[in-house]
Amino acid sequence: NKMDLLTFIENSPTAYQAVGESAKILEQNGYLPITERDLGNQQMKPGGKYFVIRNDSSLIAVSMPKEKVKGFHIVASHCDSPAFKIKENPDITVENNYRKLNVEKYGGMILSTWLDRPLGVAGRVIVKSGEKPKTRLLDLKRDYCVIPNLAIHFNREINKGYEYNPQIDMLPLFAGNPQKSLVDEVAKELGVEKEEILDYDLFLYNREKGRLFGCDNEFILSPRLDDLQCVYASLQAMIGVKPKEYVPVCAIFDNEEVGSRTRQGADSDFLRNILQKVVRGYGADEELTGILAESFLLSADNAHALHPNHPEKSDLTNKPYLNKGIVLKYNGDARYTTDAYSAAVVRELCKEAGIPLQIFANRSDIAGGSTLGNLLVSQVSVPAADVGLAQLAMHSAMETAGAHDMEDMINMMTLFLSK
């Protein structure tokens, strides 16, 4: 599973490819693709396994028991990660000798970690095709760019701290020929004319491969562990699920890193619409309210492990470690959904599965981040808890996690979805 995870991450440079890879895994295991347009004319049927994709970058999968059900067991995660988004008209000529690209930040990034790394270009491209434009996924699987550091000789004080300007310091070098154009390269890769490219959503991504490391290979070093690790775990759980009285649901959302307030984000109507369609598949036209009251959501997004060089940044009594089990996350300002009831459910799940559980809370004098759980429950009112896997260097271009924790997450999710 560890190496399969790294392959999944390598094949998922952006949310578009992550959803594409997720769809492949689901189809190979008997799930049928169905579009939202089709759902207006046909029903999901009891005993069927389905998935729906929205905007090429969010996916919801369901496995429907044959009998009428009591509620939903939902696992939600996100497939986007901080990166550099390529702007329109990206080509910039420098001194008639270089060509660089105009980019902007997507999400909260540790900027310095992107310097001097081999960067690829991936995303989706909209291509002219008859009356209706066609979407093409794109991954230029080459080391196309680098964001070069400024030599220490030109910035002698850099090791005393430096504030990077995204519009100046973080533009990637793309070509030594100033006539080269990114759109030309994209057209060549897709086998279309440049004029056929109508628009694109393209990002830079770190091309370095994930790997195991440590004295006993007990750690994982990889790009995009947040949150593809939980995405992968939820997919593995859906493969192994055997639904009985509850409908297992795997929801994978885009745009968590920028607030989720898009039509494909967790704060959209996507999940609610799919759950309503499932209910109607059982011949019930009533509102979701009663069924949602018997449902439960696990919001799965990675958590901060205690840092070996900065243990003082962790809470005094609630500090997770790598390879010590699943993390249950709390926050007094309700940035996480966990409360006493939902925590009890997770604790009992882990106890039944024999899985270690640890607790995360922020120091009271350090503001924490947020995730998708509280936005989801504002759309679909169900009891919910926030869980994750412990990691270091969250939002770095390379992140570190425990190699043994993911199996625990898969087992816990499988039990939850099947229970």
Secondary structure, 3 states (H helix, E strand, C coil): CHHHHHHHHHCCCCHHHHHHHHHHHHHHCCCEECCHHHHCCCCCCCCCEEEEEECCCEEEEEECCCCCCCEEEEEEEECCCCEEEEEEEEEEEECCCEEEEEEEEECCCCHHHHCCCCEEEEEEEEECCCCCCEEEEEEEEEEEEECCCCCHHHCCCHHHCCCCCCCCCCCCEEECCCCCCHHHHHHHHHCCCHHHEEEEEEEEEECCCCEEECCCCCEEEECCHHHHHHHHHHHHHHHCCCCCCEEEEEEEECCHHHCCCCCCCCCCCHHHHHHHHHHHHCCCCCCCHHHHHCCEEEEECCEECCECCEHHHCCCCCCCCCCCCEEEECCCCCCCCCCHHHHHHHHHHHHHHCCCEEEECCCCCCCCCCCCHHHHHHHCCCCEEEEECEEECCCCCCEEEECCHHHHHHHHHHHHHHC
